């Protein structure tokens, strides 16, 4: 199957040993595949837990660093996936401001 069929889809990627400094080759990572070029590069975008796209811009990686790539349905998959996107921090609720005493 052509990589073009996976563009704009969520994919699980396992990386090769040379990518160990950034990715653990033993685990699958979830990304959005946003582009493929003829020179052997893949454009990926980080995903946050839950499958939401990270606000970071997509970036290019050499496909030689990819050992396995396949489409994944995050709602149905049972396998553990790692996310490189930053999880959203829960909004902290502010305590109501204390009234300031009136100056006399």
C-alpha positions as a printed Julia matrix, in Angstrom:
104×3 Matrix{Float64}:
   0.0    0.0    0.0
   1.23   3.47  -0.86
   2.05   5.94   1.89
  -0.17   8.43   0.08
  -3.2    6.48   1.33
  -2.16   7.34   4.9
  -1.82  11.11   4.44
  -4.13  13.07   6.79
  -4.75   9.96   8.89
  -3.65   8.91  12.34
  -0.79   6.43  12.17
   1.21   4.3   14.58
   4.94   4.45  13.93
   7.71   2.23  15.28
  11.19   3.65  14.77
  14.48   1.94  13.94
  17.43   1.58  16.28
  19.3    4.65  14.9
  16.38   6.84  16.11
  16.88   5.64  19.71
  18.17   9.03  20.89
  14.67  10.47  20.34
  12.28   7.5   20.11
  12.2    4.12  21.85
  12.2    1.47  19.09
  10.25  -0.92  21.34
   7.05   1.15  21.42
   4.53   2.56  18.93
   3.99   6.31  18.7
   0.81   8.0   17.49
   1.14  10.79  14.91
  -0.92  12.47  12.2
   0.77  11.87   8.83
   0.44  15.19   7.02
   2.68  14.72   4.0
   4.96  12.47   1.95
   7.58  13.56  -0.54
   9.41  11.78  -3.34
  12.8   12.1   -1.61
  11.93   9.7    1.2
  10.66  12.02   3.91
   7.44  11.89   5.93
   5.79  14.95   7.42
   4.25  14.15  10.79
   2.43  16.11  13.45
   2.54  15.32  17.15
  -0.66  14.16  18.8
  -1.79  14.77  22.35
  -3.25  11.94  24.43
  -6.77  11.4   23.16
  -5.71  11.88  19.55
  -5.98  15.66  19.34
  -3.41  17.39  17.15
  -0.74  19.29  19.01
  -0.48  22.99  18.27
   3.12  22.46  17.12
   3.82  22.62  13.4
   4.29  19.37  11.46
   7.9   18.39  10.83
   9.77  16.18   8.37
  11.52  12.91   9.24
  13.54  10.55   7.08
  11.5    7.42   6.29
  14.67   5.36   6.81
  14.18   5.97  10.55
  10.74   4.3   10.39
  10.58   0.54  10.88
   6.79   0.21  10.73
   3.93   2.56   9.87
   0.24   1.72   9.79
  -3.11   3.41  10.12
  -4.65   3.25  13.56
  -8.13   4.02  14.85
  -7.53   5.5   18.29
 -11.12   4.8   19.37
 -10.79   1.07  18.69
  -7.15   0.17  19.31
  -6.23  -1.79  22.4
  -2.46  -1.44  22.01
  -0.65   1.14  24.12
   0.48   4.12  22.08
   2.87   6.85  23.14
   2.18  10.49  22.37
   4.82  13.12  21.75
   2.44  16.08  21.98
   2.12  18.02  25.19
  -0.98  17.08  27.2
  -3.26  19.96  27.97
  -2.94  21.29  31.48
  -6.22  21.49  33.36
  -7.33  25.06  33.83
  -6.75  26.21  37.36
  -9.73  27.89  38.88
  -8.91  31.08  40.68
 -10.14  31.64  44.19
 -12.44  34.62  44.42
 -10.56  37.79  45.2
 -10.76  38.92  48.8
 -12.35  42.32  49.2
  -9.89  45.01  50.19
 -10.71  46.97  53.3
 -11.89  50.51  52.64
  -9.52  53.29  53.58
 -10.92  55.63  56.2
